[in-house]
Amino acid sequence: MLFYFISQNPIVSILADCLLVLMVYFIAVVQWRNPSLFHIHQLTTQQPDPTLPSAKLSSNGLLDKETRATILESVQTQVKEQALYRNSELTLPALAEEVGVSVHHLSESLNQHGGKNFNLFINEYRVAEVCEHLDQKSERKLIDLALDAGFSSKSSFNAIFKKLTGQTPSRYRR
């Protein structure tokens, strides 16, 4: 129809319109004969069926319990084996990229399945490492142990250590 305004010759316009109609019908027939031809697999996420019992649906979030558990287990394994918590500048997006999941899925898995936020999750590993050294009667300074474990300052180390263990680092050492 655009060709009516562009072209002075009506035959060219009619031929262009016919070709356009034929092309649309050709694509429709091809799609009808082979439905997977124009199917985009990445966009076909299964939406929860509202008629299913609520036990099958995830409560608060997009992921089901099994997926959350799998993601959390994978993250815990990688954080521990690679000692990712030792990086004092570790962020949720950086950890998500490191383990190969989206930031949203990682956050949902930590919060919904792990019951803790990102900071608490990482700081538990850091405190556990410091406690392990203190239990082995390490003579290193507390600040050195804290910095090696990934804490960025003495004040944050002391506050988090006391929050998680119920006692100060120096008292725990004794």
HELIX and SHEET records of a PDB file:
HELIX    1   1 LEU A    2  ILE A    6  1                                   5    
HELIX    2   2 PRO A   10  ARG A   33  1                                  24    
HELIX    3   3 PRO A   35  PHE A   38  5                                   4    
HELIX    4   4 HIS A   41  LEU A   43  5                                   3    
HELIX    5   5 LYS A   65  GLU A   81  1                                  17    
HELIX    6   6 LEU A   84  ARG A   86  5                                   3    
HELIX    7   7 LEU A   92  VAL A   99  1                                   8    
HELIX    8   8 VAL A  103  GLU A  108  1                                   6    
HELIX    9   9 SER A  109  HIS A  113  3                                   5    
HELIX   10  10 PHE A  118  ASP A  135  1                                  18    
HELIX   11  11 LEU A  142  ALA A  149  1                                   8    
HELIX   12  12 LYS A  154  THR A  165  1                                  12    
HELIX   13  13 PRO A  169  ARG A  173  1                                   5    
END                                                                             
